[in-house]
Amino acid sequence: MEEITRQQQTTETASSEKRQESYVENAAFYDNDSTYNNRAHIPEHLQIPPASEGKGYPGWLVKPFKTIQEITYFCLRPFFTALRYLNEKTNLTFWIIFAMVIGILVGRFAPEAGKAIKPLGDAFIQMIKIIIVPLVFSVLVIGIAGHGDDISKVGKLAIKTIIYFEVVTTLALAVGLIMANIVKPGVGVVLPTGEDTSSVTELANQEKTDITWDGEMFLIIPENFFVAAVENKVLSIVFCAAMFACSMMKADKRSKKVMLEINESLSQVMFKFVGLVMNYAPIGIGASLAATVGTNGISVLANLGKLIGCVYAALVIFLILVLMPIMLMARIPVLGFFKAIARPWLLAFSSASSESALPLAFERMRAFGCTNALTGFVIPW
């Protein structure tokens, strides 16, 4: 028995030595064989020619370019230093406010230039729309399917969301109607529309729709997921994501794990996408304001001052009488919450679009401590 054991050990040692020798031979082959290094097995038309050693641009040509490069860097160095300092000492909020001021000044003193840069503002809104569908879908799927297999939790969250939405929206409508009837902010406001009123007419025709229960239902249940994605129907995307997540919870563990990993990766990439787009936000917002002031004149800001003041007075009343009591009852840190939503609010205010603030609101609420299911399901409402 001992002899058999010794023979097995000898055999294993010999095979191990052979494997090591094979590894060494293979490494030497890969390092020294010109056929492998030149990849002669690749078709000739696909081969990349090797770099010629010892050859380069002549010195008389390289030296002027190096001199030009050094002079350019020397001239731009103060600019890069100032930009680096501002990047360390400021944040996105500062740049958005700064861009708003610059945009108003450009629209006031160079209206034609303000109109010309309007596409820069439209580009910002378009980039935001790119983010919304994959971000909402992936975040909601992870939030619902990533926390167990109990579908009843999804139903409870949906019921609570709908009840809260209906009650708080009713109170917000009441405050708004009372303020509108007391102040009458639209009286005397004339908007300079110019000769072309086609956009206003088109918007008015879009709003000429009868509100019916089946119409509201089909705003949530789309005809097709991809149609809802193209048209940016966020509630339809929420419905599809919730149904998809519930289906994942009913599927086998392997399928669920794969889909969770895919959506987790997608959400992480999209949040990085949000960061890139937010770097462009000051340019887009400044261009939008420049175009608005350049088209309608600086008087449009004065004419709308009463209306804007009335809106924000109503918002403050709603905040004090409705939202803060709810936050106190739910034991939500008030100052921390307002700090978290300050940047999304400024973004929505300056761009006049709630869609532009949606991705940043997701990110800020996640940092505040809200779960993916809560942010993904509640915020789009």
VOBA-1610 file (N, C-alpha, C; in pm, whole numbers, padded with zeros to 5 digits, always signed):
BEGIN
Met+00083-00121+00000Met+00000+00000+00000Met+00087+00127+00000Glu+00194+00122+00082Glu+00284+00236+00088Glu+00355+00257-00045Glu+00390+00145-00113Glu+00456+00156-00243Glu+00365+00223-00345Ile+00237+00184-00342Ile+00140+00245-00436Ile+00129+00394-00411Thr+00127+00434-00284Thr+00117+00576-00249Thr+00239+00652-00298Arg+00360+00591-00278Arg+00482+00656-00324Arg+00483+00671-00476Gln+00435+00565-00547Gln+00429+00573-00693Gln+00336+00686-00740Gln+00220+00698-00669Gln+00127+00806-00706Gln+00190+00943-00685Gln+00262+00959-00572Gln+00327+01087-00545Gln+00434+01118-00649Thr+00512+01012-00686Thr+00616+01031-00789Thr+00554+01072-00921Thr+00442+01006-00956Thr+00373+01038-01083Thr+00322+01182-01083Glu+00261+01223-00970Glu+00209+01360-00961Glu+00321+01462-00969Thr+00435+01434-00906Thr+00549+01527-00911Thr+00602+01541-01052Ala+00612+01427-01121Ala+00663+01430-01259Ala+00569+01509-01350Ser+00438+01485-01334Ser+00342+01558-01419Ser+00345+01707-01389Ser+00364+01743-01261Ser+00372+01884-01224Ser+00494+01950-01288Glu+00610+01878-01286Glu+00730+01933-01348Glu+00712+01951-01498Lys+00643+01855-01561Lys+00619+01866-01705Lys+00532+01987-01738Arg+00429+02011-01653Arg+00342+02127-01674Arg+00421+02256-01663Gln+00509+02264-01560Gln+00590+02385-01545Gln+00682+02407-01665Glu+00744+02298-01714Glu+00830+02309-01832Glu+00749+02357-01953Ser+00625+02305-01963Ser+00540+02347-02075Ser+00507+02495-02067Tyr+00478+02543-01945Tyr+00449+02685-01927Tyr+00569+02770-01969Val+00689+02727-01925Val+00810+02803-01958Val+00831+02806-02109Glu+00813+02690-02174Glu+00833+02682-02318Glu+00731+02772-02391Asn+00606+02768-02344Asn+00504+02852-02407Asn+00537+03000-02392Ala+00581+03039-02270Ala+00615+03179-02247Ala+00732+03222-02335Ala+00831+03132-02345Ala+00945+03165-02431Ala+00902+03175-02576Phe+00808+03090-02616Phe+00760+03095-02754Phe+00690+03228-02781Tyr+00602+03268-02688Tyr+00528+03391-02707Tyr+00621+03512-02708Asp+00728+03506-02627Asp+00818+03621-02618Asp+00911+03632-02739Asn+00955+03516-02789Asn+01062+03517-02889Asn+01015+03489-03031Asp+00900+03424-03044Asp+00859+03384-03178Asp+00807+03504-03256Ser+00872+03535-03365Ser+00833+03651-03445Ser+00700+03628-03514Thr+00670+03501-03544Thr+00542+03472-03610Thr+00425+03508-03522Tyr+00438+03471-03391Tyr+00330+03504-03298Tyr+00321+03653-03275Asn+00436+03718-03253Asn+00435+03861-03226Asn+00384+03941-03344Asn+00415+03897-03465Asn+00369+03967-03583Asn+00228+03926-03624Arg+00174+03827-03551Arg+00039+03779-03579Arg+00021+03744-03726Ala+00111+03653-03773Ala+00108+03613-03913Ala-00017+03534-03947His-00083+03480-03842His-00205+03402-03867His-00322+03491-03905Ile-00310+03624-03882Ile-00417+03717-03918Ile-00404+03748-04067Pro-00517+03754-04139Pro-00510+03788-04282Pro-00433+03917-04306Glu-00365+03925-04419Glu-00273+04035-04446Glu-00344+04171-04445His-00468+04174-04498His-00537+04303-04505His-00585+04352-04369Leu-00579+04264-04265Leu-00621+04303-04130Leu-00504+04330-04037Gln-00381+04302-04083Gln-00266+04320-03997Gln-00230+04468-03983Ile-00185+04504-03863Ile-00136+04639-03837Ile+00015+04638-03855Pro+00069+04719-03943Pro+00214+04715-03965Pro+00289+04754-03839Pro+00399+04686-03809Pro+00476+04718-03687Pro+00540+04855-03698Ala+00552+04918-03581Ala+00614+05051-03578Ala+00762+05039-03609Ser+00809+05126-03692Ser+00950+05123-03729Ser+01033+05186-03618Glu+01131+05109-03570Glu+01214+05155-03460Glu+01326+05246-03512Gly+01358+05346-03435Gly+01467+05434-03469Gly+01432+05540-03572Lys+01304+05546-03613Lys+01264+05645-03712Lys+01159+05736-03651Gly+01157+05858-03687Gly+01060+05954-03637Gly+01065+06079-03720Tyr+00999+06183-03671Tyr+01000+06309-03743Tyr+01138+06374-03729Pro+01180+06443-03829Pro+01312+06509-03821Pro+01313+06618-03714Gly+01430+06642-03657Gly+01443+06738-03548Gly+01400+06878-03586Trp+01429+06920-03709Trp+01394+07056-03750Trp+01244+07077-03755Leu+01167+06965-03764Leu+01021+06977-03765Leu+00963+06964-03624Val+01027+06881-03539Val+00975+06858-03405Val+00996+06980-03315Lys+01111+07043-03325Lys+01146+07153-03234Lys+01047+07270-03240Pro+01007+07319-03360Pro+00908+07428-03362Pro+00774+07391-03299Phe+00731+07265-03321Phe+00604+07223-03262Phe+00612+07218-03110Lys+00724+07173-03056Lys+00742+07172-02911Lys+00742+07315-02856Thr+00805+07406-02929Thr+00807+07545-02886Thr+00667+07604-02884Ile+00589+07577-02989Ile+00451+07626-02996Ile+00368+07566-02883Gln+00389+07438-02855Gln+00316+07372-02747Gln+00347+07436-02612Glu+00473+07463-02587Glu+00512+07524-02460Glu+00457+07666-02446Ile+00458+07743-02555Ile+00404+07880-02551Ile+00254+07877-02525Thr+00183+07784-02594Thr+00037+07773-02574Thr+00004+07736-02431Tyr+00077+07639-02376Tyr+00053+07598-02238Tyr+00081+07712-02142Phe+00187+07787-02168Phe+00223+07899-02081Phe+00113+08006-02083Cys+00056+08033-02200Cys-00049+08135-02212Cys-00179+08090-02146Leu-00211+07960-02159Leu-00338+07910-02105Leu-00327+07864-01960Arg-00207+07860-01907Arg-00189+07811-01770Arg-00268+07891-01667Pro-00267+08025-01671Pro-00350+08099-01573Pro-00498+08065-01582Phe-00548+08044-01705Phe-00689+08008-01723Phe-00718+07873-01659Phe-00632+07774-01685Phe-00653+07641-01627Phe-00640+07644-01474Thr-00548+07725-01425Thr-00532+07737-01279Thr-00657+07797-01215Ala-00710+07904-01277Ala-00832+07967-01224Ala-00949+07871-01232Leu-00959+07796-01341Leu-01068+07700-01357Leu-01059+07590-01253Arg-00937+07542-01225Arg-00918+07439-01124Arg-00954+07493-00985Tyr-00918+07616-00958Tyr-00949+07676-00828Tyr-01101+07691-00810Leu-01169+07739-00915Leu-01314+07755-00907Leu-01384+07620-00893Asn-01330+07519-00959Asn-01389+07386-00950Asn-01379+07330-00809Glu-01270+07365-00738Glu-01253+07317-00601Glu-01337+07397-00502Lys-01355+07527-00527Lys-01419+07614-00430Lys-01568+07638-00456Thr-01619+07598-00571Thr-01759+07623-00605Thr-01829+07491-00632Asn-01961+07500-00657Asn-02039+07382-00691Asn-02133+07414-00807Leu-02216+07317-00842Leu-02304+07333-00957Leu-02405+07445-00936Thr-02452+07462-00814Thr-02550+07567-00785Thr-02494+07705-00820Phe-02370+07730-00782Phe-02306+07858-00814Phe-02302+07881-00964Trp-02263+07779-01039Trp-02250+07795-01184Trp-02385+07814-01252Ile-02489+07750-01200Ile-02622+07768-01258Ile-02670+07912-01237Ile-02653+07964-01116Ile-02693+08103-01089Ile-02610+08199-01173Phe-02480+08173-01182Phe-02392+08257-01263Phe-02435+08255-01410Ala-02471+08137-01461Ala-02515+08125-01600Ala-02648+08196-01623Met-02736+08194-01523Met-02864+08266-01537Met-02839+08416-01552Val-02751+08470-01471Val-02720+08613-01480Val-02658+08646-01616Ile-02563+08566-01660Ile-02499+08589-01790Ile-02601+08577-01903Gly-02690+08478-01892Gly-02792+08461-01996Gly-02884+08580-02007Ile-02926+08635-01894Ile-03013+08754-01895Ile-02940+08873-01957Leu-02813+08891-01921Leu-02736+09003-01976Leu-02716+08988-02128Val-02687+08867-02173Val-02670+08844-02317Val-02801+08870-02391Gly-02912+08822-02337Gly-03041+08845-02402Gly-03081+08991-02403Arg-03037+09067-02302Arg-03073+09209-02294Arg-02989+09293-02389Phe-02859+09272-02391Phe-02769+09359-02467Phe-02730+09301-02604Ala-02751+09173-02625Ala-02721+09113-02756Ala-02832+09014-02790Pro-02953+09064-02816Pro-03068+08975-02838Pro-03050+08878-02954Glu-02984+08922-03061Glu-02965+08832-03175Glu-02873+08716-03138Ala-02772+08745-03059Ala-02683+08638-03012Ala-02758+08544-02919Gly-02848+08600-02836Gly-02929+08517-02747Gly-03018+08422-02824Lys-03079+08472-02933Lys-03163+08385-03015Lys-03080+08278-03085Ala-02959+08315-03124Ala-02874+08222-03199Ala-02828+08103-03115Ile-02814+08123-02983Ile-02765+08014-02898Ile-02878+07934-02834Lys-03001+07957-02878Lys-03114+07880-02824Lys-03095+07729-02839Pro-03040+07680-02953Pro-03020+07535-02963Pro-02934+07474-02852Leu-02846+07554-02791Leu-02766+07501-02680Leu-02855+07467-02561Gly-02958+07549-02538Gly-03053+07519-02432Gly-03141+07400-02466Asp-03185+07391-02592Asp-03265+07276-02634Asp-03185+07147-02623Ala-03055+07156-02649Ala-02970+07036-02639Ala-02967+06982-02497Phe-02969+07071-02398Phe-02968+07028-02258Phe-03096+06949-02225Ile-03211+07001-02268Ile-03337+06931-02243Ile-03337+06796-02315Gln-03285+06790-02436Gln-03280+06664-02510Gln-03192+06562-02438Met-03079+06606-02384Met-02992+06513-02312Met-03059+06460-02186Ile-03137+06546-02119Ile-03211+06500-02001Ile-03312+06393-02040Lys-03380+06412-02153Lys-03480+06315-02197Lys-03417+06181-02231Ile-03291+06183-02275Ile-03221+06057-02302Ile-03208+05975-02174Ile-03187+06041-02062Ile-03159+05974-01936Ile-03283+05913-01872Ile-03398+05980-01887Ile-03514+05951-01803Ile-03558+05806-01812Val-03581+05755-01933Val-03638+05621-01948Val-03549+05512-01889Pro-03421+05499-01930Pro-03339+05392-01870Pro-03316+05410-01720Leu-03310+05534-01674Leu-03286+05557-01532Leu-03408+05517-01449Val-03526+05564-01487Val-03648+05530-01413Val-03670+05379-01415Phe-03655+05318-01532Phe-03681+05174-01544Phe-03586+05093-01457Ser-03456+05118-01468Ser-03359+05037-01394Ser-03369+05059-01244Val-03386+05183-01200Val-03395+05211-01057Val-03518+05146-00996Leu-03631+05154-01065Leu-03755+05096-01011Leu-03749+04944-01009Val-03693+04884-01113Val-03681+04738-01116Val-03594+04689-01001Ile-03480+04756-00979Ile-03392+04716-00868Ile-03462+04735-00734Gly-03532+04849-00720Gly-03597+04878-00593Gly-03706+04779-00557Ile-03780+04732-00658Ile-03891+04640-00629Ile-03842+04496-00621Ala-03770+04451-00723Ala-03731+04309-00730Ala-03609+04277-00646Gly-03533+04378-00605Gly-03410+04352-00531Gly-03426+04338-00382His-03549+04343-00333His-03570+04337-00188His-03669+04226-00151Gly-03649+04108-00210Gly-03731+03994-00173Gly-03826+03953-00283Asp-03912+03855-00250Asp-04006+03799-00346Asp-04151+03823-00306Asp-04175+03918-00216Asp-04310+03945-00168Asp-04374+04056-00253Ile-04464+04015-00343Ile-04529+04113-00431Ile-04626+04201-00353Ser-04674+04153-00238Ser-04769+04234-00160Ser-04707+04367-00116Lys-04572+04369-00099Lys-04505+04494-00062Lys-04521+04599-00171Val-04517+04554-00296Val-04535+04647-00408Val-04675+04705-00406Gly-04775+04620-00380Gly-04913+04668-00374Gly-04934+04768-00262Lys-04874+04742-00146Lys-04887+04836-00034Lys-04823+04971-00067Leu-04705+04966-00130Leu-04637+05090-00168Leu-04721+05168-00270Ala-04782+05098-00365Ala-04865+05164-00466Ala-04987+05229-00403Ile-05053+05159-00311Ile-05172+05215-00246Ile-05137+05339-00163Lys-05027+05330-00087Lys-04985+05445-00008Lys-04950+05565-00097Thr-04883+05539-00208Thr-04844+05647-00299Thr-04965+05715-00359Ile-05062+05635-00404Ile-05182+05693-00467Ile-05262+05775-00366Ile-05280+05723-00244Ile-05355+05796-00142Ile-05285+05928-00108Tyr-05154+05921-00085Tyr-05078+06044-00053Tyr-05087+06143-00169Phe-05070+06093-00291Phe-05073+06181-00409Phe-05207+06251-00422Glu-05316+06177-00407Glu-05449+06235-00424Glu-05478+06339-00315Val-05446+06306-00190Val-05477+06398-00080Val-05393+06526-00090Val-05263+06510-00106Val-05174+06627-00108Val-05197+06711-00233Thr-05226+06648-00348Thr-05255+06724-00469Thr-05382+06805-00454Thr-05482+06748-00388Thr-05607+06822-00365Thr-05582+06947-00280Leu-05501+06931-00175Leu-05468+07045-00091Leu-05387+07150-00169Ala-05296+07104-00255Ala-05216+07198-00336Ala-05306+07274-00433Leu-05402+07206-00493Leu-05496+07274-00584Leu-05579+07377-00508Ala-05621+07344-00387Ala-05700+07438-00309Ala-05620+07565-00278Val-05494+07548-00235Val-05411+07665-00206Val-05389+07748-00332Gly-05362+07683-00445Gly-05339+07755-00569Gly-05461+07832-00616Leu-05580+07771-00607Leu-05702+07838-00652Leu-05735+07957-00562Ile-05714+07942-00432Ile-05742+08054-00340Ile-05648+08171-00370Met-05518+08143-00389Met-05422+08250-00420Met-05453+08316-00554Ala-05490+08235-00653Ala-05518+08290-00787Ala-05640+08383-00784Asn-05741+08347-00708Asn-05861+08431-00702Asn-05842+08555-00617Ile-05750+08550-00521Ile-05725+08668-00437Ile-05633+08767-00509Val-05522+08719-00565Val-05421+08807-00623Val-05453+08842-00768Lys-05513+08745-00844Lys-05539+08763-00988Lys-05410+08803-01061Pro-05308+08716-01061Pro-05177+08756-01113Pro-05172+08772-01265Gly-05264+08712-01339Gly-05258+08720-01485Gly-05318+08846-01542Val-05386+08925-01460Val-05452+09047-01511Val-05347+09150-01550Gly-05353+09196-01675Gly-05261+09300-01723Gly-05131+09248-01780Val-05112+09117-01775Val-04988+09061-01831Val-05010+09031-01978Val-04926+09090-02064Val-04932+09068-02208Val-04800+09009-02253Leu-04806+08890-02310Leu-04685+08825-02356Leu-04660+08858-02502Pro-04542+08907-02537Pro-04512+08939-02676Pro-04486+08812-02757Thr-04586+08768-02832Thr-04573+08644-02907Thr-04516+08666-03045Gly-04521+08790-03098Gly-04470+08817-03232Gly-04569+08773-03338Glu-04522+08761-03459Glu-04609+08725-03569Glu-04640+08576-03572Asp-04545+08494-03533Asp-04563+08349-03539Asp-04623+08299-03408Thr-04751+08261-03412Thr-04820+08209-03293Thr-04855+08061-03310Ser-04788+07993-03401Ser-04821+07853-03429Ser-04794+07764-03308Ser-04684+07793-03235Ser-04652+07710-03119Ser-04756+07723-03010Val-04807+07847-02991Val-04911+07868-02890Val-05040+07798-02930Thr-05076+07806-03058Thr-05197+07740-03107Thr-05186+07589-03093Glu-05070+07535-03126Glu-05049+07390-03114Glu-05061+07344-02970Leu-05004+07422-02877Leu-05014+07387-02736Leu-05158+07392-02688Ala-05234+07493-02732Ala-05374+07504-02692Ala-05455+07387-02746Asn-05428+07345-02869Asn-05501+07232-02927Asn-05470+07102-02854Gln-05346+07088-02806Gln-05310+06967-02732Gln-05386+06957-02602Glu-05418+07070-02542Glu-05487+07070-02413Glu-05638+07052-02428Lys-05689+07054-02551Lys-05834+07037-02574Lys-05869+06889-02574Thr-05855+06827-02461Thr-05888+06685-02447Thr-05982+06667-02329Asp-06080+06580-02347Asp-06175+06550-02240Asp-06110+06454-02141Ile-06127+06482-02013Ile-06071+06396-01909Ile-06173+06288-01876Thr-06137+06163-01909Thr-06224+06049-01881Thr-06143+05945-01805Trp-06215+05853-01739Trp-06145+05755-01657Trp-06062+05660-01743Asp-06116+05624-01861Asp-06039+05534-01946Asp-05920+05606-02011Gly-05937+05736-02040Gly-05824+05812-02094Gly-05711+05822-01994Glu-05745+05846-01868Glu-05642+05852-01764Glu-05577+05716-01743Met-05656+05610-01754Met-05600+05475-01737Met-05499+05443-01846Phe-05532+05481-01970Phe-05441+05450-02081Phe-05323+05547-02088Leu-05324+05652-02006Leu-05202+05729-01989Leu-05099+05653-01907Ile-05148+05560-01824Ile-05059+05478-01740Ile-05024+05347-01809Ile-05123+05284-01874Ile-05099+05157-01943Ile-05073+05187-02090Pro-04950+05170-02136Pro-04917+05211-02273Pro-04957+05105-02375Glu-04969+05149-02498Glu-04992+05056-02608Glu-04869+04970-02633Asn-04753+05029-02614Asn-04626+04961-02638Asn-04520+05029-02554Phe-04431+04948-02495Phe-04327+05005-02410Phe-04239+05102-02486Phe-04201+05065-02607Phe-04108+05149-02683Phe-04174+05278-02729Val-04304+05274-02757Val-04375+05397-02790Val-04377+05490-02669Ala-04403+05434-02551Ala-04401+05514-02428Ala-04262+05571-02403Ala-04158+05493-02434Ala-04021+05542-02415Ala-03989+05656-02511Val-04031+05643-02636Val-04004+05748-02735Val-04077+05877-02698Glu-04201+05863-02649Glu-04281+05981-02615Glu-04257+06030-02473Asn-04164+05967-02400Asn-04128+06006-02263Asn-04249+06010-02169Lys-04333+05908-02179Lys-04446+05896-02087Lys-04397+05825-01961Val-04363+05905-01861Val-04295+05852-01744Val-04384+05756-01665Leu-04514+05788-01650Leu-04603+05700-01575Leu-04617+05565-01645Ser-04615+05565-01777Ser-04621+05438-01850Ser-04494+05357-01827Ile-04380+05425-01822Ile-04254+05356-01794Ile-04256+05298-01653Val-04312+05371-01558Val-04324+05321-01420Val-04410+05196-01417Phe-04521+05198-01490Phe-04610+05080-01494Phe-04536+04960-01553Cys-04467+04979-01665Cys-04393+04869-01727Cys-04283+04816-01636Ala-04212+04907-01569Ala-04104+04865-01479Ala-04159+04786-01361Ala-04274+04831-01306Ala-04334+04760-01193Ala-04379+04620-01235Met-04441+04608-01352Met-04484+04477-01401Met-04364+04387-01428Phe-04260+04443-01485Phe-04139+04366-01514Phe-04074+04318-01384Ala-04069+04404-01283Ala-04010+04366-01155Ala-04091+04257-01087Cys-04223+04268-01092Cys-04308+04164-01033Cys-04288+04031-01105Ser-04271+04035-01237Ser-04245+03913-01313Ser-04110+03852-01273Met-04011+03937-01248Met-03882+03887-01202Met-03894+03817-01067Met-03979+03870-00981Met-03997+03810-00849Met-04061+03672-00859Lys-04136+03649-00966Lys-04200+03519-00986Lys-04111+03421-01064Ala-04005+03472-01126Ala-03918+03388-01208Ala-03821+03309-01121Asp-03745+03218-01186Asp-03647+03138-01113Asp-03531+03227-01067Lys-03456+03176-00970Lys-03351+03256-00907Lys-03242+03298-01005Arg-03206+03209-01096Arg-03098+03243-01190Arg-03140+03357-01283Ser-03261+03349-01337Ser-03309+03456-01426Ser-03320+03588-01352Lys-03371+03582-01229Lys-03384+03703-01149Lys-03247+03765-01121Lys-03149+03681-01087Lys-03014+03732-01057Lys-02953+03800-01179Val-02969+03738-01296Val-02913+03796-01418Val-02975+03933-01448Met-03108+03941-01440Met-03176+04066-01471Met-03144+04174-01368Leu-03128+04135-01241Leu-03090+04233-01139Leu-02951+04289-01166Glu-02858+04203-01205Glu-02722+04250-01236Glu-02723+04344-01356Ile-02804+04311-01458Ile-02811+04397-01576Ile-02868+04534-01539Asn-02976+04536-01462Asn-03038+04664-01426Asn-02954+04743-01328Glu-02883+04673-01239Glu-02793+04743-01147Glu-02680+04811-01224Ser-02623+04739-01320Ser-02518+04798-01403Ser-02571+04915-01483Leu-02693+04900-01538Leu-02753+05008-01616Leu-02775+05132-01530Ser-02826+05112-01407Ser-02852+05227-01320Ser-02722+05298-01281Gln-02617+05222-01254Gln-02489+05284-01219Gln-02434+05366-01336Val-02444+05311-01456Val-02397+05385-01574Val-02480+05511-01596Met-02612+05501-01577Met-02698+05616-01601Met-02675+05726-01498Phe-02643+05690-01374Phe-02611+05794-01275Phe-02480+05865-01310Lys-02385+05793-01368Lys-02265+05859-01419Lys-02300+05949-01538Phe-02395+05904-01619Phe-02444+05983-01732Phe-02505+06113-01680Val-02581+06104-01571Val-02640+06224-01510Val-02531+06324-01471Gly-02422+06274-01412Gly-02313+06362-01373Gly-02252+06435-01492Leu-02238+06365-01604Leu-02183+06429-01724Leu-02278+06536-01777Val-02407+06504-01779Val-02504+06601-01832Val-02514+06723-01741Met-02505+06702-01610Met-02515+06814-01517Met-02398+06912-01534Asn-02285+06862-01581Asn-02174+06954-01610Asn-02209+07053-01720Tyr-02301+07013-01807Tyr-02343+07099-01917Tyr-02460+07189-01877Ala-02520+07163-01761Ala-02641+07235-01720Ala-02625+07387-01721Pro-02518+07445-01666Pro-02508+07592-01669Pro-02511+07650-01811Ile-02446+07582-01906Ile-02446+07631-02045Ile-02587+07626-02102Gly-02656+07513-02083Gly-02790+07499-02137Gly-02888+07596-02076Ile-02881+07616-01945Ile-02973+07707-01877Ile-02945+07852-01918Gly-02818+07890-01922Gly-02783+08025-01965Gly-02829+08053-02107Ala-02813+07956-02198Ala-02856+07974-02336Ala-03008+07987-02345Ser-03081+07909-02266Ser-03228+07917-02268Ser-03277+08054-02222Leu-03217+08105-02114Leu-03257+08236-02064Leu-03219+08347-02163Ala-03102+08335-02224Ala-03061+08434-02323Ala-03158+08437-02441Ala-03201+08319-02486Ala-03296+08313-02597Ala-03432+08370-02559Thr-03477+08341-02437Thr-03608+08391-02391Thr-03607+08543-02381Val-03504+08597-02317Val-03496+08743-02302Val-03470+08809-02438Gly-03388+08746-02521Gly-03361+08803-02652Gly-03483+08805-02742Thr-03572+08708-02728Thr-03692+08701-02811Thr-03803+08792-02760Asn-03826+08790-02629Asn-03939+08862-02571Asn-03902+08994-02506Gly-03773+09021-02490Gly-03731+09144-02425Gly-03721+09129-02275Ile-03646+09217-02213Ile-03628+09213-02068Ile-03758+09240-01995Ser-03853+09305-02064Ser-03982+09338-02000Ser-04060+09213-01964Val-04032+09100-02034Val-04106+08979-02004Val-04081+08934-01860Leu-03960+08960-01808Leu-03932+08924-01669Leu-04010+09011-01572Ala-04021+09142-01606Ala-04098+09231-01519Ala-04247+09200-01525Asn-04297+09169-01646Asn-04439+09138-01660Asn-04478+09013-01583Leu-04387+08917-01581Leu-04418+08791-01513Leu-04378+08792-01366Gly-04321+08903-01319Gly-04278+08909-01180Gly-04392+08886-01082Lys-04508+08947-01109Lys-04623+08931-01020Lys-04672+08788-01022Leu-04674+08729-01141Leu-04719+08590-01152Leu-04624+08496-01079Ile-04493+08516-01099Ile-04395+08430-01032Ile-04401+08448-00881Gly-04417+08575-00837Gly-04428+08601-00694Gly-04549+08533-00634Cys-04662+08534-00707Cys-04783+08468-00658Cys-04763+08317-00648Val-04697+08260-00749Val-04672+08115-00749Val-04589+08075-00629Tyr-04480+08150-00604Tyr-04392+08111-00494Tyr-04451+08145-00358Ala-04536+08243-00351Ala-04608+08268-00225Ala-04700+08150-00195Ala-04769+08100-00298Ala-04855+07983-00278Ala-04774+07861-00238Leu-04656+07846-00297Leu-04571+07733-00262Leu-04524+07741-00116Val-04491+07862-00071Val-04449+07879+00068Val-04563+07845+00163Ile-04683+07893+00130Ile-04800+07861+00215Ile-04824+07710+00218Phe-04816+07646+00102Phe-04834+07501+00095Phe-04727+07429+00177Leu-04605+07480+00170Leu-04495+07420+00243Leu-04518+07429+00394Ile-04561+07545+00441Ile-04578+07565+00585Ile-04700+07491+00638Leu-04811+07499+00565Leu-04937+07444+00616Leu-04955+07295+00589Val-04892+07242+00484Val-04919+07104+00445Val-04792+07017+00454Leu-04687+07058+00383Leu-04571+06969+00370Leu-04493+06955+00501Met-04468+07066+00570Met-04389+07057+00693Met-04458+06976+00802Pro-04588+06992+00825Pro-04653+06902+00923Pro-04639+06755+00887Ile-04649+06722+00758Ile-04633+06582+00715Ile-04491+06535+00745Met-04392+06620+00717Met-04253+06582+00743Met-04226+06564+00891Leu-04286+06650+00973Leu-04267+06637+01118Leu-04333+06510+01171Met-04451+06478+01119Met-04519+06355+01162Met-04441+06231+01118Ala-04377+06238+01001Ala-04299+06125+00952Ala-04156+06125+01004Arg-04120+06224+01087Arg-03988+06236+01147Arg-03878+06245+01041Ile-03903+06326+00942Ile-03804+06352+00837Ile-03725+06476+00874Pro-03592+06472+00872Pro-03512+06592+00904Pro-03538+06702+00802Val-03598+06810+00846Val-03645+06916+00756Val-03528+06984+00684Leu-03428+07027+00761Leu-03315+07098+00701Leu-03239+07009+00605Gly-03220+06884+00643Gly-03149+06790+00554Gly-03226+06767+00425Phe-03359+06761+00435Phe-03441+06740+00315Phe-03431+06860+00221Phe-03441+06981+00275Phe-03434+07099+00190Phe-03294+07115+00128Lys-03193+07075+00201Lys-03057+07079+00146Lys-03044+06980+00030Ala-03110+06865+00044Ala-03101+06762-00060Ala-03173+06805-00188Ile-03286+06875-00173Ile-03365+06910-00293Ile-03330+07047-00349Ala-03237+07118-00286Ala-03207+07255-00331Ala-03157+07257-00475Arg-03066+07169-00508Arg-03009+07170-00644Arg-03111+07125-00750Pro-03186+07015-00727Pro-03290+06981-00825Pro-03394+07091-00842Trp-03431+07159-00731Trp-03528+07268-00742Trp-03473+07382-00827Leu-03348+07419-00804Leu-03288+07527-00882Leu-03281+07490-01030Leu-03252+07364-01057Leu-03244+07318-01195Leu-03381+07325-01263Ala-03485+07280-01193Ala-03619+07285-01250Ala-03667+07429-01269Phe-03633+07516-01173Phe-03674+07656-01183Phe-03605+07727-01299Ser-03475+07706-01312Ser-03400+07779-01414Ser-03427+07728-01555Ser-03459+07599-01568Ser-03486+07544-01701Ser-03634+07540-01735Ala-03721+07575-01638Ala-03867+07573-01657Ala-03914+07435-01702Ser-03852+07331-01649Ser-03890+07195-01687Ser-03865+07102-01569Ser-03970+07035-01524Ser-03952+06940-01414Ser-03877+06816-01460Glu-03885+06784-01591Glu-03813+06668-01643Glu-03662+06684-01626Ser-03613+06806-01640Ser-03469+06827-01629Ser-03417+06797-01489Ala-03504+06809-01388Ala-03461+06786-01249Ala-03481+06642-01205Leu-03550+06561-01286Leu-03584+06425-01243Leu-03462+06338-01216Pro-03364+06327-01307Pro-03249+06242-01276Pro-03170+06287-01153Leu-03151+06419-01138Leu-03078+06469-01023Leu-03157+06447-00894Ala-03291+06456-00903Ala-03373+06429-00785Ala-03358+06284-00741Phe-03351+06190-00836Phe-03324+06050-00801Phe-03194+06038-00723Glu-03091+06099-00776Glu-02959+06088-00714Glu-02955+06148-00575Arg-03015+06266-00559Arg-03012+06334-00430Arg-03096+06260-00326Met-03211+06205-00366Met-03295+06133-00271Met-03230+06001-00229Arg-03157+05939-00320Arg-03084+05817-00281Arg-02977+05852-00179Ala-02907+05964-00202Ala-02805+06006-00106Ala-02869+06046+00028Phe-02993+06095+00024Phe-03063+06136+00145Phe-03103+06015+00229Gly-03114+05898+00167Gly-03147+05777+00242Gly-03269+05704+00194Cys-03333+05752+00087Cys-03451+05684+00034Cys-03409+05560-00045Thr-03492+05458-00043Thr-03463+05336-00116Thr-03490+05355-00265Asn-03435+05264-00346Asn-03458+05270-00490Asn-03605+05254-00523Ala-03674+05164-00450Ala-03816+05141-00477Ala-03896+05269-00451Leu-03864+05337-00342Leu-03937+05459-00307Leu-03913+05570-00408Thr-03787+05595-00440Thr-03757+05703-00535Thr-03809+05671-00674Gly-03788+05547-00719Gly-03829+05511-00853Gly-03980+05509-00873Phe-04052+05474-00767Phe-04198+05462-00778Phe-04270+05594-00749Val-04218+05673-00657Val-04291+05791-00608Val-04256+05917-00686Ile-04128+05942-00711Ile-04088+06071-00771Ile-04152+06097-00907Pro-04164+05997-00999Pro-04227+06029-01127Pro-04371+06076-01118Trp-04440+06044-01009Trp-04578+06093-00993Trp-04580+06244-00976
//
